[in-house]
Amino acid sequence: MIGTAIQNVFAAILRRFSVALMVVVVVVSWTSPGASQSRIKDIIDIEGIRENLLVGYGLVVGLNGTGDDIDSAVFTKESLKGMLERLGV
């Protein structure tokens, strides 16, 4: 009887401590000043990694007369137009 009462008290204390610990972890993670301000790529330098981005556009070719025309493929026309605008051309 006394043993189970002590176990119940200990379990209640442990539950309260667990909840308090979780609250502290959440509050610290939300208020941490450096958590969202630094990115790994901003603070490290890896040898062989380029600083400038490479941009390309793929072209798929097939048999003559079997593909889309630039006039009928609106997506192709718009994607090329968007890419050239982003490049400043």
C-alpha positions as MATLAB code, in Angstrom:
seq = 'MIGTAIQNVFAAILRRFSVALMVVVVVVSWTSPGASQSRIKDIIDIEGIRENLLVGYGLVVGLNGTGDDIDSAVFTKESLKGMLERLGV';
ca = [
       0.000    0.000    0.000;
       2.708    2.491    0.968;
       4.844    1.297   -1.945;
       2.135    1.997   -4.503;
       1.437    5.413   -2.967;
       5.119    6.318   -3.292;
       5.136    5.048   -6.872;
       2.068    7.155   -7.691;
       3.653   10.270   -6.191;
       6.896    9.605   -8.028;
       5.016    9.064  -11.313;
       3.118   12.349  -10.854;
       6.355   14.233  -10.171;
       7.991   12.621  -13.188;
       5.062   13.589  -15.453;
       5.170   17.207  -14.257;
       8.933   17.328  -14.736;
       8.587   15.905  -18.270;
       5.961   18.471  -19.216;
       8.046   21.301  -17.740;
      11.119   20.081  -19.615;
       9.221   19.961  -22.909;
       7.926   23.509  -22.351;
      11.460   24.745  -21.659;
      12.803   23.056  -24.816;
      10.058   24.585  -26.975;
      10.525   28.072  -25.498;
      14.311   27.938  -25.903;
      14.043   26.722  -29.492;
      11.589   29.515  -30.368;
      13.619   32.261  -28.715;
      17.071   31.120  -29.800;
      18.587   34.106  -31.638;
      20.782   32.137  -34.022;
      18.360   29.362  -34.872;
      16.879   30.905  -37.995;
      19.380   33.615  -38.857;
      22.356   31.542  -40.025;
      22.394   29.033  -42.823;
      25.136   26.446  -43.125;
      25.978   27.541  -46.664;
      26.504   31.110  -45.376;
      29.057   30.171  -42.715;
      31.120   27.434  -44.396;
      33.241   27.202  -47.518;
      33.613   23.850  -49.256;
      36.500   23.452  -51.659;
      35.316   22.811  -55.202;
      31.853   24.323  -54.737;
      31.042   27.174  -57.104;
      29.795   30.539  -55.860;
      27.862   31.288  -59.058;
      24.814   29.343  -60.165;
      24.764   27.530  -63.477;
      21.607   27.864  -65.529;
      20.664   25.703  -68.472;
      17.759   24.655  -70.601;
      17.329   21.188  -72.073;
      16.343   20.441  -75.617;
      14.848   17.097  -76.622;
      14.906   16.205  -80.292;
      13.222   13.421  -82.217;
      12.152   12.539  -85.686;
      11.388   15.378  -88.062;
       7.719   16.389  -87.902;
       6.879   14.356  -84.761;
       7.355   17.046  -82.108;
       5.540   20.160  -80.967;
       5.684   23.473  -82.747;
       6.674   26.530  -80.730;
       3.257   27.982  -81.595;
       1.278   24.999  -80.273;
       3.392   24.408  -77.139;
       2.419   27.338  -74.901;
       4.340   25.978  -71.907;
       7.602   25.784  -73.877;
       7.190   29.315  -75.161;
       6.366   30.721  -71.705;
       9.167   28.847  -69.933;
      11.750   30.084  -72.437;
      10.390   33.618  -72.133;
      10.531   33.446  -68.310;
      14.073   32.067  -68.266;
      15.344   34.752  -70.645;
      13.647   37.489  -68.577;
      15.263   36.189  -65.375;
      18.644   36.238  -67.105;
      18.068   39.820  -68.235;
      18.072   39.017  -71.944;
];
